[in-house]
Amino acid sequence: MRIALLVMLAVPLAALAETAYVTDNLRLGMHQAEDTSDRAFRTLESGQALEILSRDRNYAHVQLPDGTVGNVKVAYLVFDKPAKLIVAETQASNDALQRQLADLNNAFAAPAATITALEQKLADVQSSLDESSATVSRLRDENENYKNRHEQFKYSLPFAWVASALGVCLLVGFLGGLWWIDHRSRKRHGGVRLY
């Protein structure tokens, strides 16, 4: 019994949970008769623009943009754009903006790729510059080292050169001494060599 009572109470609550909306779609008949007592010869959709030629409290004599003239009930006319037209215009504007955004994205795709390539090139050049700076620094240190060594040894000669020159001088001096002794000995003894 309690279960049946709970089920009966739950059914209206489930019905209350549905969401519903009121439609703004209205169809208005356009008539030849001023009091709209005849049958409508044309049906106007919600949002249809029209020009009021004359009106009284209940009825209006109107003209459509295509030139059609007729009568409608004033109670169904509004002077602000209906939501249907506002939504359609907003949607059209949104679609145009989406197309414009897509065009701009496409237009900026090539410059973005160029920027990426230039950034990569800049990174490569920076790396090369860093390597060149390191090489210049190393060469500067080596040059400074050579200058210091040059200052330290600028008046000294290499040992091999000095030893060679000394050996040549001794040999030339020895041979020159032998020739001098031979020459003096011959001169003293009348050109005869005694030894």
PyMOL commands that set and color helices and strands:
alter all, ss='L'
color gray80, all
select helices_A, chain A and resi 2-16+74-76+83-153+159-188
alter helices_A, ss='H'
color red, helices_A
select strands_A, chain A and resi 27-30+42-45+51-55+59-63+69-73
alter strands_A, ss='S'
color yellow, strands_A
deselect
rebuild
show_as cartoon
